[in-house]
Amino acid sequence: MADTSDTRTPAQIEADIKSRRAALAETLDEIGVRVHPKTIVGDAKAKVVSNIDHTLGRAYVEVNRAVSGVTAKFTDEAGAPRLERIVPVALVAVGLVGLLALGTRRRKG
């Protein structure tokens, strides 16, 4: 059996009840703040922003890696352009732009 004897005075019991009520009120206030619609929306916005920042950071790293790879193909170790690689790519690009321009001109005319 449990010991049911309580050696506290009525004043101590009242003080204990008062402190437990205060703690309970504080807990209820915290719960109220957490479930408030503005708090929920704010938390959701913060999570979305964090995810976007993370995604943009990863995208930046990947783009930087791709640009570095392309740069390495068109420049030598000293950073000078490799004309033997740049000229053919430039000619192909000019040819494609010319074909696209002719295609649009034929459609209009």
PyMOL commands that place a pseudoatom at each C-alpha (Angstrom):
pseudoatom trace, name=CA, resn=MET, resi=1, chain=A, elem=C, hetatm=0, pos=[0.000, 0.000, 0.000]
pseudoatom trace, name=CA, resn=ALA, resi=2, chain=A, elem=C, hetatm=0, pos=[1.077, 3.537, -0.630]
pseudoatom trace, name=CA, resn=ASP, resi=3, chain=A, elem=C, hetatm=0, pos=[1.962, 5.799, 2.231]
pseudoatom trace, name=CA, resn=THR, resi=4, chain=A, elem=C, hetatm=0, pos=[-0.883, 8.338, 2.442]
pseudoatom trace, name=CA, resn=SER, resi=5, chain=A, elem=C, hetatm=0, pos=[0.583, 10.395, 5.259]
pseudoatom trace, name=CA, resn=ASP, resi=6, chain=A, elem=C, hetatm=0, pos=[1.359, 13.957, 4.190]
pseudoatom trace, name=CA, resn=THR, resi=7, chain=A, elem=C, hetatm=0, pos=[3.551, 15.975, 6.493]
pseudoatom trace, name=CA, resn=ARG, resi=8, chain=A, elem=C, hetatm=0, pos=[3.020, 19.233, 4.643]
pseudoatom trace, name=CA, resn=THR, resi=9, chain=A, elem=C, hetatm=0, pos=[1.128, 22.037, 6.230]
pseudoatom trace, name=CA, resn=PRO, resi=10, chain=A, elem=C, hetatm=0, pos=[-1.984, 23.477, 4.570]
pseudoatom trace, name=CA, resn=ALA, resi=11, chain=A, elem=C, hetatm=0, pos=[0.040, 26.563, 3.609]
pseudoatom trace, name=CA, resn=GLN, resi=12, chain=A, elem=C, hetatm=0, pos=[2.665, 24.376, 1.901]
pseudoatom trace, name=CA, resn=ILE, resi=13, chain=A, elem=C, hetatm=0, pos=[-0.054, 22.469, 0.040]
pseudoatom trace, name=CA, resn=GLU, resi=14, chain=A, elem=C, hetatm=0, pos=[-1.647, 25.736, -1.108]
pseudoatom trace, name=CA, resn=ALA, resi=15, chain=A, elem=C, hetatm=0, pos=[1.757, 27.057, -2.228]
pseudoatom trace, name=CA, resn=ASP, resi=16, chain=A, elem=C, hetatm=0, pos=[2.372, 23.814, -4.155]
pseudoatom trace, name=CA, resn=ILE, resi=17, chain=A, elem=C, hetatm=0, pos=[-1.040, 24.063, -5.833]
pseudoatom trace, name=CA, resn=LYS, resi=18, chain=A, elem=C, hetatm=0, pos=[-0.369, 27.710, -6.705]
pseudoatom trace, name=CA, resn=SER, resi=19, chain=A, elem=C, hetatm=0, pos=[3.026, 26.917, -8.298]
pseudoatom trace, name=CA, resn=ARG, resi=20, chain=A, elem=C, hetatm=0, pos=[1.551, 23.982, -10.236]
pseudoatom trace, name=CA, resn=ARG, resi=21, chain=A, elem=C, hetatm=0, pos=[-1.256, 26.223, -11.523]
pseudoatom trace, name=CA, resn=ALA, resi=22, chain=A, elem=C, hetatm=0, pos=[1.304, 28.789, -12.669]
pseudoatom trace, name=CA, resn=ALA, resi=23, chain=A, elem=C, hetatm=0, pos=[3.349, 26.098, -14.429]
pseudoatom trace, name=CA, resn=LEU, resi=24, chain=A, elem=C, hetatm=0, pos=[0.198, 24.716, -16.059]
pseudoatom trace, name=CA, resn=ALA, resi=25, chain=A, elem=C, hetatm=0, pos=[-0.860, 28.209, -17.201]
pseudoatom trace, name=CA, resn=GLU, resi=26, chain=A, elem=C, hetatm=0, pos=[2.578, 28.756, -18.731]
pseudoatom trace, name=CA, resn=THR, resi=27, chain=A, elem=C, hetatm=0, pos=[2.405, 25.408, -20.528]
pseudoatom trace, name=CA, resn=LEU, resi=28, chain=A, elem=C, hetatm=0, pos=[-1.066, 26.207, -21.855]
pseudoatom trace, name=CA, resn=ASP, resi=29, chain=A, elem=C, hetatm=0, pos=[0.168, 29.599, -23.089]
pseudoatom trace, name=CA, resn=GLU, resi=30, chain=A, elem=C, hetatm=0, pos=[3.059, 27.899, -24.924]
pseudoatom trace, name=CA, resn=ILE, resi=31, chain=A, elem=C, hetatm=0, pos=[0.659, 25.414, -26.525]
pseudoatom trace, name=CA, resn=GLY, resi=32, chain=A, elem=C, hetatm=0, pos=[-1.621, 28.283, -27.530]
pseudoatom trace, name=CA, resn=VAL, resi=33, chain=A, elem=C, hetatm=0, pos=[1.263, 30.058, -29.245]
pseudoatom trace, name=CA, resn=ARG, resi=34, chain=A, elem=C, hetatm=0, pos=[2.387, 26.881, -31.035]
pseudoatom trace, name=CA, resn=VAL, resi=35, chain=A, elem=C, hetatm=0, pos=[-1.053, 26.062, -32.445]
pseudoatom trace, name=CA, resn=HIS, resi=36, chain=A, elem=C, hetatm=0, pos=[-1.940, 29.645, -33.351]
pseudoatom trace, name=CA, resn=PRO, resi=37, chain=A, elem=C, hetatm=0, pos=[-2.514, 29.931, -37.123]
pseudoatom trace, name=CA, resn=LYS, resi=38, chain=A, elem=C, hetatm=0, pos=[0.042, 32.737, -37.492]
pseudoatom trace, name=CA, resn=THR, resi=39, chain=A, elem=C, hetatm=0, pos=[2.695, 30.597, -35.813]
pseudoatom trace, name=CA, resn=ILE, resi=40, chain=A, elem=C, hetatm=0, pos=[1.882, 27.615, -38.012]
pseudoatom trace, name=CA, resn=VAL, resi=41, chain=A, elem=C, hetatm=0, pos=[1.989, 29.761, -41.166]
pseudoatom trace, name=CA, resn=GLY, resi=42, chain=A, elem=C, hetatm=0, pos=[5.245, 31.382, -40.039]
pseudoatom trace, name=CA, resn=ASP, resi=43, chain=A, elem=C, hetatm=0, pos=[6.826, 27.987, -39.388]
pseudoatom trace, name=CA, resn=ALA, resi=44, chain=A, elem=C, hetatm=0, pos=[5.663, 26.716, -42.785]
pseudoatom trace, name=CA, resn=LYS, resi=45, chain=A, elem=C, hetatm=0, pos=[7.066, 29.808, -44.525]
pseudoatom trace, name=CA, resn=ALA, resi=46, chain=A, elem=C, hetatm=0, pos=[10.385, 29.401, -42.744]
pseudoatom trace, name=CA, resn=LYS, resi=47, chain=A, elem=C, hetatm=0, pos=[10.563, 25.750, -43.785]
pseudoatom trace, name=CA, resn=VAL, resi=48, chain=A, elem=C, hetatm=0, pos=[9.795, 26.601, -47.422]
pseudoatom trace, name=CA, resn=VAL, resi=49, chain=A, elem=C, hetatm=0, pos=[12.408, 29.365, -47.457]
pseudoatom trace, name=CA, resn=SER, resi=50, chain=A, elem=C, hetatm=0, pos=[14.957, 27.007, -45.932]
pseudoatom trace, name=CA, resn=ASN, resi=51, chain=A, elem=C, hetatm=0, pos=[14.206, 24.352, -48.553]
pseudoatom trace, name=CA, resn=ILE, resi=52, chain=A, elem=C, hetatm=0, pos=[14.452, 26.902, -51.356]
pseudoatom trace, name=CA, resn=ASP, resi=53, chain=A, elem=C, hetatm=0, pos=[17.760, 28.216, -50.003]
pseudoatom trace, name=CA, resn=HIS, resi=54, chain=A, elem=C, hetatm=0, pos=[19.078, 24.655, -49.787]
pseudoatom trace, name=CA, resn=THR, resi=55, chain=A, elem=C, hetatm=0, pos=[17.921, 23.848, -53.335]
pseudoatom trace, name=CA, resn=LEU, resi=56, chain=A, elem=C, hetatm=0, pos=[19.373, 27.079, -54.729]
pseudoatom trace, name=CA, resn=GLY, resi=57, chain=A, elem=C, hetatm=0, pos=[22.645, 26.380, -52.967]
pseudoatom trace, name=CA, resn=ARG, resi=58, chain=A, elem=C, hetatm=0, pos=[22.867, 22.922, -54.518]
pseudoatom trace, name=CA, resn=ALA, resi=59, chain=A, elem=C, hetatm=0, pos=[21.918, 24.332, -57.942]
pseudoatom trace, name=CA, resn=TYR, resi=60, chain=A, elem=C, hetatm=0, pos=[24.625, 27.003, -57.628]
pseudoatom trace, name=CA, resn=VAL, resi=61, chain=A, elem=C, hetatm=0, pos=[27.235, 24.365, -56.832]
pseudoatom trace, name=CA, resn=GLU, resi=62, chain=A, elem=C, hetatm=0, pos=[26.165, 22.226, -59.809]
pseudoatom trace, name=CA, resn=VAL, resi=63, chain=A, elem=C, hetatm=0, pos=[26.147, 25.188, -62.218]
pseudoatom trace, name=CA, resn=ASN, resi=64, chain=A, elem=C, hetatm=0, pos=[29.534, 26.307, -60.942]
pseudoatom trace, name=CA, resn=ARG, resi=65, chain=A, elem=C, hetatm=0, pos=[30.877, 22.775, -61.456]
pseudoatom trace, name=CA, resn=ALA, resi=66, chain=A, elem=C, hetatm=0, pos=[29.447, 22.663, -65.009]
pseudoatom trace, name=CA, resn=VAL, resi=67, chain=A, elem=C, hetatm=0, pos=[30.868, 26.080, -65.895]
pseudoatom trace, name=CA, resn=SER, resi=68, chain=A, elem=C, hetatm=0, pos=[34.258, 25.062, -64.530]
pseudoatom trace, name=CA, resn=GLY, resi=69, chain=A, elem=C, hetatm=0, pos=[34.137, 21.896, -66.628]
pseudoatom trace, name=CA, resn=VAL, resi=70, chain=A, elem=C, hetatm=0, pos=[33.269, 23.806, -69.805]
pseudoatom trace, name=CA, resn=THR, resi=71, chain=A, elem=C, hetatm=0, pos=[35.896, 26.426, -69.052]
pseudoatom trace, name=CA, resn=ALA, resi=72, chain=A, elem=C, hetatm=0, pos=[38.501, 23.700, -68.601]
pseudoatom trace, name=CA, resn=LYS, resi=73, chain=A, elem=C, hetatm=0, pos=[37.653, 22.285, -72.056]
pseudoatom trace, name=CA, resn=PHE, resi=74, chain=A, elem=C, hetatm=0, pos=[38.056, 25.624, -73.807]
pseudoatom trace, name=CA, resn=THR, resi=75, chain=A, elem=C, hetatm=0, pos=[41.119, 26.970, -71.975]
pseudoatom trace, name=CA, resn=ASP, resi=76, chain=A, elem=C, hetatm=0, pos=[44.523, 25.519, -71.285]
pseudoatom trace, name=CA, resn=GLU, resi=77, chain=A, elem=C, hetatm=0, pos=[46.231, 25.236, -67.889]
pseudoatom trace, name=CA, resn=ALA, resi=78, chain=A, elem=C, hetatm=0, pos=[47.441, 28.839, -68.114]
pseudoatom trace, name=CA, resn=GLY, resi=79, chain=A, elem=C, hetatm=0, pos=[43.929, 30.098, -68.864]
pseudoatom trace, name=CA, resn=ALA, resi=80, chain=A, elem=C, hetatm=0, pos=[44.600, 30.928, -72.507]
pseudoatom trace, name=CA, resn=PRO, resi=81, chain=A, elem=C, hetatm=0, pos=[41.768, 30.097, -74.945]
pseudoatom trace, name=CA, resn=ARG, resi=82, chain=A, elem=C, hetatm=0, pos=[42.075, 26.927, -77.025]
pseudoatom trace, name=CA, resn=LEU, resi=83, chain=A, elem=C, hetatm=0, pos=[41.155, 28.208, -80.472]
pseudoatom trace, name=CA, resn=GLU, resi=84, chain=A, elem=C, hetatm=0, pos=[41.173, 24.691, -81.944]
pseudoatom trace, name=CA, resn=ARG, resi=85, chain=A, elem=C, hetatm=0, pos=[38.142, 23.945, -79.745]
pseudoatom trace, name=CA, resn=ILE, resi=86, chain=A, elem=C, hetatm=0, pos=[36.452, 27.362, -79.711]
pseudoatom trace, name=CA, resn=VAL, resi=87, chain=A, elem=C, hetatm=0, pos=[36.334, 27.998, -83.477]
pseudoatom trace, name=CA, resn=PRO, resi=88, chain=A, elem=C, hetatm=0, pos=[34.400, 24.804, -84.405]
pseudoatom trace, name=CA, resn=VAL, resi=89, chain=A, elem=C, hetatm=0, pos=[31.863, 25.386, -81.627]
pseudoatom trace, name=CA, resn=ALA, resi=90, chain=A, elem=C, hetatm=0, pos=[31.419, 29.026, -82.687]
pseudoatom trace, name=CA, resn=LEU, resi=91, chain=A, elem=C, hetatm=0, pos=[30.905, 27.988, -86.316]
pseudoatom trace, name=CA, resn=VAL, resi=92, chain=A, elem=C, hetatm=0, pos=[28.275, 25.425, -85.328]
pseudoatom trace, name=CA, resn=ALA, resi=93, chain=A, elem=C, hetatm=0, pos=[26.500, 28.043, -83.162]
pseudoatom trace, name=CA, resn=VAL, resi=94, chain=A, elem=C, hetatm=0, pos=[26.504, 30.597, -85.997]
pseudoatom trace, name=CA, resn=GLY, resi=95, chain=A, elem=C, hetatm=0, pos=[25.191, 27.951, -88.395]
pseudoatom trace, name=CA, resn=LEU, resi=96, chain=A, elem=C, hetatm=0, pos=[22.353, 27.011, -86.038]
pseudoatom trace, name=CA, resn=VAL, resi=97, chain=A, elem=C, hetatm=0, pos=[21.371, 30.636, -85.532]
pseudoatom trace, name=CA, resn=GLY, resi=98, chain=A, elem=C, hetatm=0, pos=[21.417, 31.131, -89.297]
pseudoatom trace, name=CA, resn=LEU, resi=99, chain=A, elem=C, hetatm=0, pos=[19.188, 28.087, -89.855]
pseudoatom trace, name=CA, resn=LEU, resi=100, chain=A, elem=C, hetatm=0, pos=[16.765, 29.287, -87.205]
pseudoatom trace, name=CA, resn=ALA, resi=101, chain=A, elem=C, hetatm=0, pos=[16.663, 32.737, -88.782]
pseudoatom trace, name=CA, resn=LEU, resi=102, chain=A, elem=C, hetatm=0, pos=[15.954, 31.250, -92.210]
pseudoatom trace, name=CA, resn=GLY, resi=103, chain=A, elem=C, hetatm=0, pos=[13.247, 29.037, -90.756]
pseudoatom trace, name=CA, resn=THR, resi=104, chain=A, elem=C, hetatm=0, pos=[11.452, 31.945, -89.161]
pseudoatom trace, name=CA, resn=ARG, resi=105, chain=A, elem=C, hetatm=0, pos=[11.843, 34.099, -92.259]
pseudoatom trace, name=CA, resn=ARG, resi=106, chain=A, elem=C, hetatm=0, pos=[10.241, 31.384, -94.428]
pseudoatom trace, name=CA, resn=ARG, resi=107, chain=A, elem=C, hetatm=0, pos=[7.283, 30.994, -92.064]
pseudoatom trace, name=CA, resn=LYS, resi=108, chain=A, elem=C, hetatm=0, pos=[6.566, 34.728, -92.072]
pseudoatom trace, name=CA, resn=GLY, resi=109, chain=A, elem=C, hetatm=0, pos=[6.945, 35.190, -95.801]
for i in range(1, 109): cmd.bond("trace and resi %d" % i, "trace and resi %d" % (i + 1))
show_as sticks, trace
zoom trace
